[in-house]
Amino acid sequence: MDNQDGKTLPELKHQGAGRWLQKEMMTDYYRALSEAPQKGEPVAYLFISGNVGELMRAFGFHVCFPEVNALQCGIKHVSPQYLLRSEDAGYSADVCGYVKNDIGLLLSGNKTSFAQIPPPSLLVCNYAGCTTYIKWWEALAEYYGCPIFVLDSPYNRLDHIRREDIAYVVGQLKELITVCEEVTGTKFDPDRLRETLELARQAEELWVKILHACKHSPSPLDAYFEAVFLMAPIYTLRGTPQAMQYFQAVWEEIQERLIYGLGPVPQEKFRIVLEGPPPWPKFRTFWDMFKSWGAVTVASTYSKVGGLWDVTGRYHDPDNPLESIAEYTLNCYVNWSLPRRRQLLLDYARDYNADGIVIHSVKSCRSFAAGEADFREEFSKELDIPTLLIESDLIDPRYFSDAQMKNRIDAFFESLEHRKYVAARAA
């Protein structure tokens, strides 16, 4: 194996740790989830953004994320059958692909190649930034006939979190604790919650170190195409010893890459910031379109969809358990106002020394798509930041054209290449 300077490397100890450990962890996660009903163990359905998994685990809940189930179906190329099943049931083609996958999966018996998805004991709608969440969970409550709790996180319009907003969410968390006690028959144990929050904090701090490593040139990590896989345990298993140990192993892998000049492409030619979710059914094809140009994503918004610890510096805190959970739920990317999201992209472009910004706008996710066209216009025309806007969908392959996507991406990098050439001639 050679680094980007072409020098032969010694035997590496940590490369591939993140990939293989995560495969084992997620297999174990889905196995435990599938077995929960037979063991009489409760299951809570949550959303990724602003999820309160630590609190649910303190009551012994298994946590299930239908969004993650949907993207798994997309990656494994089985999502079309579930999309069509939900459309046959009356769901519009314009409805969020994750919703349609979940409803179609439910109507098909909830059996996938990776798990038998159990029914929920409790639906916790951690409502942060996406109005679709509420209607989705209301539909599931009707299908499953189970209780639903809506945790309302006020939209974050300012450049800081208001104390009264934190107090408002803390009040709801106390109500949720009462509901969890009723559903599980288990008394709330504050010490158990503190333990999960301490483990969460350690994992979050390691994750931030990993993300910040992308400021190095060449970047040791693709902060989109690699990070969206590496991030899975920070959302699905946060608050467990396994997640903390996983990110310690990934950090060691990234440190080794930094020492030996390793990166996601043989030679880094372009550094980009990427906005928006991936097209999961075409993930590998999409990534290859960037790698062929030596392009590396050095910062992305989707890898922060469930937590902006890298820019807020605020972590789960065992000394302030409910307050830190409340602040976390308020500080999710889709819960930020458009001006703040715009500024975050600009800050990433500056702080990570990016050559341009790519916006992947997905048809069925209005939480992300809102404002993206305006961002492109301002960045490219007023601020002279090369910006590409491309469109497809989260898990519906019908909206991804390989040839058209490649043409748009190739044209963008050709223009970046010309821009660099002109700048070099002028220097």
C-alpha positions in Angstrom: 0.0 0.0 0.0 1.4 3.4 -1.0 0.6 6.9 0.4 -0.1 10.0 -1.6 3.7 10.7 -1.9 4.1 7.3 -3.6 6.3 5.9 -0.7 5.9 2.3 0.4 4.3 2.0 3.8 5.0 -0.4 6.7 2.4 -2.8 7.8 -0.6 -0.9 9.0 -2.4 -1.9 12.2 -5.7 0.0 12.2 -6.9 0.4 8.6 -10.3 -1.0 8.0 -11.2 -1.1 11.8 -14.1 1.2 11.4 -15.6 -0.7 8.5 -15.4 -4.2 10.1 -16.3 -3.2 13.6 -19.4 -1.4 12.4 -20.5 -4.4 10.4 -20.3 -6.5 13.5 -22.0 -3.9 15.7 -24.9 -3.3 13.4 -25.4 -7.0 12.9 -25.6 -7.4 16.7 -27.8 -4.3 16.9 -30.4 -5.8 14.5 -30.2 -9.2 16.0 -31.0 -7.8 19.5 -33.8 -5.7 18.0 -35.3 -8.7 16.2 -35.2 -10.8 19.3 -36.8 -8.2 21.6 -40.4 -9.4 21.3 -39.6 -13.0 22.1 -37.7 -11.8 25.2 -40.5 -9.5 26.3 -38.3 -6.5 26.0 -39.7 -3.1 25.0 -39.0 -1.3 21.7 -39.1 2.4 21.1 -39.2 3.9 17.7 -37.2 7.2 17.4 -36.0 9.6 14.7 -32.3 10.2 14.2 -32.3 14.0 14.5 -32.4 15.0 18.2 -33.1 11.4 19.4 -33.3 10.7 23.1 -31.9 7.2 22.8 -29.9 7.6 26.1 -33.1 8.2 28.0 -34.9 5.2 26.4 -32.0 2.9 27.1 -32.0 3.9 30.7 -35.5 2.2 30.8 -34.3 -0.9 29.0 -35.9 0.0 25.6 -34.4 -1.3 22.4 -34.3 1.7 20.1 -35.4 1.4 16.5 -34.9 4.0 13.7 -37.1 3.5 10.7 -34.9 6.1 8.8 -32.0 3.7 9.2 -34.1 0.8 8.1 -35.0 2.7 5.0 -31.5 3.7 4.0 -30.4 0.0 4.6 -33.2 -1.0 2.1 -31.9 1.6 -0.3 -28.3 0.5 -0.1 -29.4 -3.2 -0.5 -31.5 -2.2 -3.6 -34.8 -3.5 -2.2 -36.5 -0.1 -1.5 -38.4 0.0 -4.9 -40.8 -2.8 -3.8 -41.6 -1.0 -0.6 -42.1 2.3 -2.3 -44.5 0.8 -4.8 -46.4 -1.1 -2.0 -47.0 2.2 -0.1 -48.0 4.0 -3.3 -50.5 1.2 -4.0 -51.8 2.0 -0.6 -52.4 5.6 -1.5 -49.2 7.4 -0.6 -48.2 10.0 -3.1 -45.0 9.9 -5.2 -44.1 13.2 -3.5 -44.1 11.8 0.0 -40.8 11.4 1.8 -39.1 8.2 0.5 -38.2 7.1 4.0 -41.9 7.3 5.0 -43.0 5.3 2.0 -40.3 2.7 2.5 -41.3 2.3 6.1 -45.0 2.0 5.4 -44.4 -0.4 2.5 -42.1 -2.5 4.7 -44.8 -2.6 7.4 -47.4 -3.7 4.9 -45.0 -6.4 3.7 -44.6 -7.9 7.2 -41.6 -5.9 8.3 -39.2 -8.7 7.2 -36.0 -7.6 5.5 -32.7 -9.3 4.6 -31.0 -7.8 7.6 -33.7 -8.1 10.3 -37.3 -8.8 11.3 -38.3 -5.3 12.4 -40.3 -5.6 15.7 -43.5 -3.5 16.4 -43.0 -0.6 18.8 -44.0 -0.5 22.4 -43.8 3.3 22.3 -43.5 5.8 19.4 -41.3 8.8 20.5 -41.7 11.6 17.9 -38.6 13.7 18.7 -40.0 16.5 16.4 -36.9 18.5 15.3 -37.2 20.5 12.1 -39.4 18.2 10.0 -43.2 18.4 10.0 -43.4 15.1 8.2 -42.2 13.3 11.4 -45.5 13.9 13.1 -47.7 12.6 10.3 -45.4 9.6 9.9 -45.6 8.7 13.5 -49.4 9.3 13.6 -49.8 6.8 10.8 -47.6 4.2 12.6 -49.6 4.8 15.8 -52.8 3.9 13.9 -51.2 0.8 12.2 -49.6 -0.6 15.4 -52.2 0.7 17.9 -49.5 1.8 20.3 -48.9 4.9 22.4 -47.2 7.9 20.8 -45.3 10.7 22.6 -44.5 14.0 20.7 -41.4 15.7 22.0 -41.5 19.2 20.5 -38.2 21.0 19.9 -38.7 24.7 19.1 -37.3 25.8 15.8 -33.9 27.4 16.3 -34.1 30.8 14.7 -31.3 32.5 16.7 -27.6 32.1 16.8 -27.9 30.6 20.3 -30.2 28.4 22.3 -32.7 30.2 24.6 -32.9 29.1 28.2 -36.6 29.1 28.0 -36.5 26.7 25.1 -34.3 24.3 27.1 -36.7 24.6 30.0 -39.6 23.9 27.7 -38.0 20.7 26.4 -36.9 19.6 29.9 -40.5 19.8 31.0 -41.5 17.4 28.2 -38.7 15.0 29.0 -40.0 14.7 32.6 -43.4 13.9 31.1 -41.7 11.3 28.8 -40.1 9.7 31.9 -43.5 9.2 33.4 -44.8 7.6 30.1 -41.7 5.3 30.0 -42.3 4.2 33.6 -45.9 3.3 32.7 -45.0 1.5 29.5 -42.1 -0.5 31.0 -43.1 -0.8 34.6 -39.6 0.3 35.5 -38.8 3.1 37.8 -36.6 5.9 36.4 -32.9 5.5 37.5 -31.0 8.8 37.3 -27.7 7.0 37.8 -28.3 4.7 34.9 -29.0 7.7 32.7 -25.8 9.5 33.8 -23.8 6.4 32.8 -25.3 6.4 29.3 -24.7 10.2 29.0 -21.0 9.8 30.0 -20.5 7.1 27.4 -22.3 9.3 24.8 -20.1 12.3 25.6 -16.9 10.3 25.1 -18.1 9.0 21.8 -19.2 12.5 20.7 -15.8 14.0 21.5 -14.0 11.2 19.6 -16.3 11.8 16.6 -15.5 15.5 16.6 -11.7 14.7 16.6 -12.3 12.5 13.5 -14.3 15.2 11.7 -11.8 17.9 12.5 -9.0 15.7 11.0 -10.4 16.7 7.6 -8.9 20.1 8.0 -5.5 18.5 7.3 -4.3 18.5 3.7 -4.6 15.9 2.2 -7.7 14.9 4.2 -7.4 11.5 5.8 -11.2 11.0 5.5 -14.0 11.7 3.1 -16.4 13.6 5.4 -19.4 12.5 3.3 -18.9 9.2 1.5 -17.0 7.6 4.4 -18.5 9.6 7.3 -22.1 8.7 6.5 -21.2 5.1 7.3 -18.8 5.8 10.1 -21.5 8.0 11.8 -24.0 5.1 12.3 -23.1 4.2 15.9 -23.1 7.8 17.0 -26.9 7.9 16.3 -28.1 4.3 16.7 -25.9 3.1 19.5 -24.9 6.3 21.3 -24.7 5.9 25.1 -23.4 2.3 24.9 -19.8 1.1 25.6 -19.7 -0.4 22.2 -20.2 2.9 20.5 -17.5 4.6 22.6 -15.0 1.8 21.9 -15.9 1.9 18.2 -15.0 5.6 17.8 -11.8 5.0 19.7 -10.9 2.4 17.1 -11.9 4.8 14.2 -9.8 7.6 15.7 -6.8 5.3 15.8 -7.4 4.5 12.2 -7.6 8.2 11.3 -4.4 8.9 13.3 -2.6 6.2 11.3 -3.8 7.8 8.1 -2.5 11.2 9.2 0.9 9.7 10.1 1.4 8.0 6.8 -0.4 10.5 4.5 -3.2 8.2 3.6 -6.5 9.5 2.1 -9.7 8.3 0.4 -8.2 8.9 -3.1 -4.7 8.2 -4.5 -4.1 12.0 -4.9 -6.3 14.7 -3.5 -7.0 17.3 -6.3 -10.2 19.0 -5.1 -11.6 19.7 -1.7 -15.4 20.1 -1.5 -18.2 20.8 1.0 -21.3 18.7 0.4 -24.8 19.6 1.5 -27.7 17.1 1.5 -28.4 13.4 2.0 -26.9 10.7 -0.3 -28.8 8.8 -3.0 -28.5 5.5 -1.1 -29.5 3.1 -4.0 -26.8 4.7 -6.2 -24.3 5.4 -3.4 -21.2 3.7 -4.9 -21.9 5.1 -8.4 -22.3 8.6 -6.9 -19.0 8.3 -5.0 -17.1 7.1 -8.0 -18.2 10.2 -9.9 -16.3 12.3 -7.4 -13.4 9.9 -6.8 -12.6 9.9 -10.6 -11.7 13.6 -10.2 -9.6 13.2 -7.1 -12.3 15.0 -5.2 -12.6 14.6 -1.4 -15.4 15.9 0.8 -13.8 17.7 3.7 -17.0 18.7 5.4 -20.7 17.8 5.0 -24.0 18.6 6.6 -25.6 15.2 6.4 -23.0 13.6 8.6 -24.2 16.2 11.2 -27.9 15.6 10.7 -28.2 14.1 14.2 -25.8 16.3 16.0 -23.7 19.5 15.4 -21.2 18.8 18.2 -18.3 19.9 15.9 -19.5 23.5 15.7 -21.5 23.9 18.9 -18.9 22.3 21.3 -21.9 21.1 23.4 -22.0 17.5 24.4 -24.3 15.3 26.5 -23.5 16.0 30.1 -24.0 13.5 33.0 -23.9 16.4 35.5 -26.8 18.1 33.7 -28.7 15.2 32.2 -32.0 16.5 31.1 -30.7 19.9 30.2 -28.0 18.6 28.0 -30.5 16.2 26.3 -32.8 19.2 25.7 -30.0 21.3 24.2 -28.9 18.4 22.0 -32.5 18.0 20.6 -32.5 21.8 19.8 -29.1 21.7 18.0 -29.8 19.5 15.1 -29.0 20.7 11.6 -32.6 20.5 10.2 -33.8 22.4 13.3 -31.5 25.4 12.4 -32.9 28.3 10.5 -31.9 28.8 6.9 -29.5 31.7 7.6 -27.6 29.6 10.1 -27.4 26.7 7.7 -26.2 29.0 5.0 -23.5 30.4 7.3 -22.5 26.9 8.4 -21.8 26.0 4.7 -19.7 29.1 4.3 -17.8 28.5 7.5 -17.0 24.9 6.4 -15.8 26.1 3.0 -13.5 28.6 4.7 -12.3 26.5 7.7 -11.6 23.4 5.6 -10.1 25.2 2.7 -12.6 23.9 0.1 -12.5 24.6 -3.6 -16.2 24.5 -4.0 -19.6 23.5 -2.6 -21.8 20.7 -3.9 -25.5 20.6 -3.0 -27.3 17.3 -3.5 -31.0 18.2 -3.3 -33.3 15.3 -2.8 -36.8 15.3 -4.2 -38.7 13.9 -1.2 -36.9 15.6 1.7 -38.2 19.2 2.1 -36.3 19.6 5.4 -33.0 19.6 3.4 -34.2 20.9 0.1 -35.7 24.2 1.4 -33.4 27.1 0.6 -30.8 25.1 -1.3 -31.5 26.7 -4.7 -31.1 30.1 -3.0 -27.9 29.0 -1.4 -26.5 28.1 -4.9 -27.5 31.4 -6.4 -25.9 33.4 -3.6 -22.7 31.3 -3.3 -22.0 31.2 -7.0 -23.2 34.6 -8.2 -22.6 36.9 -5.3 -19.8 35.3 -3.3 -18.0 33.7 -6.3 -17.8 30.3 -4.6 -18.1 27.5 -7.2 -21.3 25.7 -6.4 -23.0 22.8 -8.0 -26.7 21.9 -7.4 -27.7 18.4 -8.4 -31.0 16.6 -7.7 -32.2 13.0 -7.2 -33.7 11.2 -4.1 -32.8 9.5 -0.9 -33.9 5.9 -1.7 -36.0 6.1 -4.9 -33.7 5.1 -7.9 -36.3 6.3 -10.4 -35.0 9.8 -9.8 -31.4 9.1 -10.4 -30.0 9.3 -14.0 -26.4 8.0 -14.1 -25.6 9.8 -17.4 -27.1 13.2 -16.5 -25.6 13.1 -13.0 -22.1 12.3 -14.4 -22.4 15.1 -17.0 -23.2 17.7 -14.3 -20.5 16.5 -12.0 -17.9 16.3 -14.8 -18.7 19.8 -16.0 -18.4 21.2 -12.4 -14.9 19.7 -11.9 -13.8 20.7 -15.4 -14.7 24.3 -14.4 -12.8 23.9 -11.1 -9.8 22.6 -12.9 -9.9 25.6 -15.3 -10.2 28.0 -12.4 -7.2 26.5 -10.7 -5.2 26.7 -14.0 -6.0 30.3 -14.5 -5.2 31.1 -10.8 -1.8 29.4 -11.2 -1.0 31.3 -14.4 -1.8 34.6 -12.7 0.3 33.8 -9.6 
